[in-house]
Amino acid sequence: MSEYSEGDRVYLRNMTGGVMSDEKGHPINFRVVEVIEWENGSRNFVLRTRDRNAQRMYGGGIGFPAMTLKRAEQAT
């Protein structure tokens, strides 16, 4: 399982194994802004994005486990 750190760009996986996309079908980039480490050693990742709709639904204080994230491709 990949580990992520603050500043990493990621996609949020959807239920079919793909990634969340906007209304035009483009993948939504999220940035890891906080890593929450629990007493049992597991980690959750707090995300932010510039997409307003996605930020309302998925951003903020919600922490997502690593298995729900996918590393975003780097722009070339």
C-alpha positions in Angstrom: 0.0 0.0 0.0 1.4 3.4 -1.0 1.9 5.9 1.7 1.3 9.6 1.1 2.6 12.7 2.8 1.5 16.3 3.0 1.7 18.1 -0.4 1.3 14.9 -2.5 -1.3 15.1 -5.3 -3.8 12.3 -5.4 -7.1 11.2 -6.9 -9.9 9.8 -4.8 -11.0 6.4 -6.0 -14.7 5.8 -6.8 -16.7 2.6 -6.2 -15.8 1.0 -9.5 -12.0 1.4 -9.0 -11.7 4.5 -11.2 -11.2 8.0 -9.9 -13.6 10.8 -9.1 -14.1 13.2 -12.0 -15.8 16.5 -12.5 -18.9 17.1 -14.6 -16.8 17.2 -17.8 -15.2 13.9 -17.0 -11.8 15.2 -16.0 -10.2 13.6 -13.0 -10.2 15.8 -9.9 -6.8 16.4 -8.3 -6.7 16.6 -4.5 -3.7 17.6 -2.4 -3.0 15.9 0.9 -3.0 18.7 3.5 -2.8 16.7 6.7 -1.9 13.2 7.8 -3.8 11.9 10.8 -2.0 9.1 12.6 -4.1 6.9 14.9 -3.0 5.0 18.0 -3.2 1.7 16.1 -0.7 2.9 13.5 -3.2 3.5 10.7 -3.2 6.8 8.8 -5.9 8.9 7.2 -5.3 11.7 4.8 -7.2 15.0 4.8 -7.6 16.4 1.2 -8.2 19.8 -0.4 -9.0 20.6 -4.0 -9.8 23.7 -6.1 -12.9 22.1 -7.5 -15.7 23.8 -5.5 -18.2 20.9 -5.7 -15.6 18.3 -4.8 -14.3 20.4 -1.9 -17.8 20.7 -0.4 -18.3 16.9 -0.7 -14.8 15.5 0.1 -12.5 18.3 1.4 -12.2 19.6 4.9 -11.6 17.5 8.0 -12.6 14.2 6.6 -9.7 11.8 6.6 -9.5 9.1 3.9 -7.5 5.8 4.2 -4.7 5.2 1.8 -6.7 2.4 0.0 -9.2 5.0 -1.3 -6.5 7.2 -2.9 -4.4 6.9 -6.1 -1.3 8.9 -6.8 -1.9 11.5 -9.4 0.2 11.5 -12.6 2.8 14.2 -12.8 2.2 16.8 -15.5 4.8 16.7 -18.2 
